[in-house]
Amino acid sequence: MKNITSVENFQEMINAPTIAMFTSGWCPDCHFIKPALPEIEAAHPDYQFVSIDRDELMDLAVEYDVMGIPSFVAFKEGQEIGRFVSKDRKTKEEINAFIDAL
């Protein structure tokens, strides 16, 4: 999973099919799902996966109305095509189901 470090970098990345994970270093639910991310990525080779630290890139979180983390937003050709956003802990199965339904 590639770490996004700027809004410009993010805008470039989302032209390709992308799953963006909004996260933060202090988030226990983000740490909970982190070990499953390689399996989730491997199960969905048609998407690139990127990580966005919500606290470092708050402008992106506000633009996409993401306050609960971890949250997953899917993009294709620069446009949002789906989101899995809530304040609740997410499981590998829930994330896979979200991506499969895109």
C-alpha positions, -999 to 999 in steps of 0.1 A, spaced: 0 0 0 14 33 -11 14 62 14 0 94 0 19 125 10 2 153 -9 -31 163 -24 -13 164 -58 0 129 -54 -35 117 -45 -51 134 -75 -26 116 -98 -32 82 -82 -70 82 -85 -70 82 -123 -64 45 -121 -88 22 -102 -79 30 -65 -90 21 -30 -80 49 -7 -78 40 30 -81 70 53 -63 62 85 -43 78 114 -14 66 136 -35 69 168 -65 49 155 -68 14 172 -93 2 145 -68 11 118 -41 -10 136 -66 -38 139 -72 -41 102 -36 -35 91 -25 -72 92 -53 -81 68 -45 -55 42 -19 -75 22 -46 -103 18 -72 -77 8 -49 -62 -18 -39 -96 -32 -76 -105 -36 -83 -73 -57 -54 -70 -82 -75 -47 -104 -71 -19 -78 -41 0 -64 -43 6 -27 -32 39 -11 -31 50 25 -40 86 36 -32 99 70 -63 119 78 -45 141 103 -17 149 78 -40 155 49 -71 169 66 -81 188 34 -86 155 16 -106 141 45 -128 171 46 -132 172 8 -144 136 8 -164 139 41 -143 113 59 -143 117 97 -146 81 109 -115 60 104 -105 37 90 -126 45 59 -123 32 24 -132 53 -7 -129 38 -42 -120 58 -73 -119 52 -110 -109 77 -137 -106 104 -110 -142 99 -98 -155 84 -66 -173 51 -73 -180 39 -38 -173 43 -1 -172 23 30 -172 51 56 -182 48 92 -167 51 127 -170 14 133 -143 -13 133 -141 -30 99 -134 -66 92 -115 -82 63 -148 -98 51 -166 -64 51 -139 -47 32 -137 -75 6 -175 -74 2 -174 -36 -3 -147 -39 -30 -165 -69 -47 -197 -49 -49 -180 -20 -68 
